[in-house]
Amino acid sequence: MNETITAGLCSSAAMRAMASDAVAPYLLLQLDSRCSVEVTPQALDRMARVAEDSGAVMVYADFHTAGDDGTIELCRVNDWQKGAVRDDFDFGPVALVRTEEFRRCVDLLSDYDYAGWYAVRLALSRCGNIVHIPEPLSLVTRTADAGCQFDYVNPRNREVQVEMEKAFTCHLREIGALLEPPFEQADLGGDYPVEASVVIPVRNRARTIADAVNSALSQEVDFDFNVIVVDNHSTDGTGEILREMAEADPRLIVITPASRTLGIGGCWNEAIMSDRCGRFAIQLDSDDIYAYRDVVSRIVEKFRQERPAMVIGSYRLTDFNLEPLPPGVIDHREWTDSNGPNNALRINGLGAPRAFFTGIARRLRFPDVSYGEDYAMALGISRRYRISRIFDVLYICRRWEGNSDASLSREKAACFNHYKDTLRTWEITARQHLSDNTDE
């Protein structure tokens, strides 16, 4: 092995040029043009040996980063799995790819300006194993901003995302996991005490819980509704605030779970399984507020008009004082009725506020975790049922130091991403089985 190629451009043309020029058995690709990378003296031999021993079509490794003050930090990346299909999956700064397999995958490429590398690495995953080496084999000096978690919904990146969705849809078709419309409408019948319940899980949000509850109680509707707050054993005075508010308004129902170990998903299950939960369960986080007083009414009307199993609105990012934060409105306009349930596997979330038909949510239940619980529910619903969207802003998402996902460490973010990749792995497998049964 004697060839190193820097892949700063991710177009199909760049991929074809690399495949044409390569003469060695392996290509070493630099995957991030925003940083300067120095591989360790043993890196190339080590990666080649692991590739030979494992038979992998591609290997990648952990790395070190150099701080401005000269400090060195170890950065570990996640193991690859079937569901690691995000276009922003972190392979670290460099990867070693078998040239023969790389050429074979490049030959399959459509013309992409942005999604060339993404389509190639998805194709590589269909050819063989992608192996993570849990050893630091390079040193990274960051030279440009690493972006943010909302890049995929930033309107400026729309053209990029269109290509990524096209490449990913082709991948799902190739692996037998593509869902085809039409998707089922839900039978919204059944007896419920009220038409809708606003569900607010909370723990230690004395500073914000009154804002959230008042926002919910001030909704103007022509049907009966209530607000179910699941107080997950708060210790900061949140419970006392809720008790006073419940005494003043009987529509506010406060549930304290028997268990002290529940995550947000477990709190959601407490709400939807309650005999006081309405036909539709509508999300409101304890940090946030609704944008207008007709939000609940509009969501219920959407259920009645289109009979989906889930309705998702749009939100505006603000600081604690409601001043807008970039990128501003998150509306997920990439969603289409025909391909949204497929593209949902590629992106990191589906938006807010989220609302569920309680009958189906009770059957599926939320995983008892505090990150990705809503994503798991949405994937499960989308496999069979219609999901409807409201692209107008309905929700104000306040970002502040008290958020549970504020200032995530790299390790924590990697842990969260690994969990969502695991959810995707299970969902892809389920859809493949669904496709097999359909073929029969």
Buried (B, 14 or more C-beta within 10 A) or exposed (E): BEBBBEBEBBBBEBBBBBBEEBEEBBBBBBBBBEBBBBBBEEBBEBBBEBBEEBEBBBBBBBBBBBEEEEEEEEBBBBEBBBBBBBBBBBBBBBBBBBBBBBBBBBEEBEEBBBBBBBBBBBBBBEBBBBBBBEBBBBBBBBEEEEEEBBBBBBEEBEEBBEBBBBBBBBBBEEBBBBBEEEBEEBEBEEEBEBBBBBBBBBBBBBBBBBBBBBBBBEBEBEEEBBBBBBBBBBEEEBBEBBEEBBEEEEBBBBBBBEEEEBBBBBBBBBBBEBEEBBBBBBBBBBBBBBBBEBBBBBBBBBBEEBBBBBBBBBBBBBEBEEEEEEBBBBBBBBBEBEBBBBBBBBBBBBBBBBBBBBBBBBEBBBBBBBBBBBBBBBBBBBBBBBBBBBBEBBBBBBBEEBBEEEEBEEEEEBEBBBBBBBBBBBBBEBBBEBBEEEEE
